[in-house]
Amino acid sequence: MRCCLLMLVACLATVPLGAAETGKPVFRAGAATSNITPFLGGDIIGGFVPFPATNVHDELHARCLVLDDGQTKLALVVCDLLGISRDLSIAARELIHERLQIPPEHVLISAVHTHSACSTLGKDRFKLEQPLDEYQTFVTRRIADGVQCAASRLRPAQAAFVTAEAPEHVFNRRWLMKPGTAPPNPFGEIDQVKMNPPGGSPNLVEPAGPTDPTVSILALREPNGRPIAVFSAYALHYVGGVSGGDVSADYFAMYCQELAQLLEARDQDPPFVAMMANGTSGDINNINFRQPRPNREPYAQMRHVAQEIAHKVQGALAKAEYRDDIRLAARYQELPIAARQPTAEQMAWASETLRQKSSQPGKADLPVIYAERMLRLAEYPETLPIPLQVLRIGSVCIGTMPTEVFCEIGLEYRKQSVVQPAFLVSLAHGYFGYLPTPRHFPLGGYETWIGTSRLEPQASEKMLSALLGMTAELKQ
């Protein structure tokens, strides 16, 4: 008997101790989704004239991921929305902190920028602070619910970072035109650049900026190999091609569904959660203006894009190398950036345009729309609080901006970051319009118009510099 006991003790001594037994922190991850589909009848935004939602083609979700290294917790949320207001982000992060004690600075909330969702920018999308409306309140609670569910599913995990290349789906939508061939802008001026020009036009010169073909992929799995979540980002605007007043999460959700299918994780319990955040796609879309494609049936193109990207991500994940020694950190600040203010001449133009307006209900009268926007911008304070955030997950850094970020800014962040790999996520913690780089403003075009771009022309340089400084603080 004594001999048997000695043998048992010897065998136990050779069994590797778990992280908890050795005192080493255990890296954990949990993921969940939360339904944020709007009520029918709400206004779908994305175009110049909102219209009511009449059908739900596919449900909208907040896709949530919680990470815990034993000392620090992070939460990442991707919402199937065009954008979120700063007020909504603040309210949701405060509720998450109240429930789970995750600091607001450690929670990333971004929108995918589908153009087939109802607004969570508030009753007045140009007003900086206002009470949350009914739908915003609903979304706030559902975001917190999703993060709480993800936290309840925390379990030992491993993480890996890989990339995939999908250049065939991204095109710069800003084109330099032959002199004088661009149509007048709303202010009666002729720009050098046209957004979404006529496909195949002989007046096209060249794209006004680059594209970013890289899909950034952060994967989480259990130690036994079962997937937990994939957080990915790609610099592609929405694809579009919906039917009528449909609510849809565009290619972002179709990608998530396809990836779950490819990883054989659709019926997994706890559920596998795929996430596709919007990268820096402010001047990027899915249209090749040199060789325009023929019209397709509703949803066909977005499904094509989603399936191809999901297959590329699956292929990249097959080569991923996972680790469990993951440490977490975060930085957050609200950087004062000057608001773009109309000149006296522009204010006079706006007043005269509105005095003479004759637009019909439901019709997009661009001069009237931009005259109204100018008057709203004139009410802005001198500076705006611009939320910037950096999360570090192991060796990976994710930076964020609350704007529709031009592609070249994301490329520059990836290049200059002292922590590698690194990538940017757009439309996080607020919506402050488009963010061109300074060189684009003299060229003109939709994204640079006052009322589309709300921040000073040097905003991108200041925001990028601040973000790189925050990233450097996280270097180990």
Secondary structure, 3 states (H helix, E strand, C coil): CHHHHHHHHHHHHCCCCCHHHHCCCCCEEEEEEEECCCCCCCEEECCCCCEECCEECCCCEEEEEEEECCCCEEEEEEECCCCECHHHHHHHHHHHHHHHCCCHHHEEEEECCCCCEECECCCCCCCCCCCCCHHHHHHHHHHHHHHHHHHHCCEECEEEEEEEECHHHCEECEEEECCCCCCECCCCCECCEEECCCCCCCCEEEECCCCCCEEEEEEEECCCCCEEEEEEEECCCCCCCCCCCEECCHHHHHHHHHHHHHCCCCCCCCCCEEEEEECCCCCEECCCCCCCCCCCCCCHHHHHHHHHHHHHHHHHHCCCCCECCCCEEEEEEEEEEEECCCCHHHHHHHHHHHHCCCCCCCCCCHHHHHHHHHHHHCCCCCEEEEEEEEEEECCEEEEECCCEECHHHHHHHHHHCCCCCEEEECCECCCCEEECCHHHHHHCCHHHCECCECECCCHHHHHHHHHHHHHHHCCC
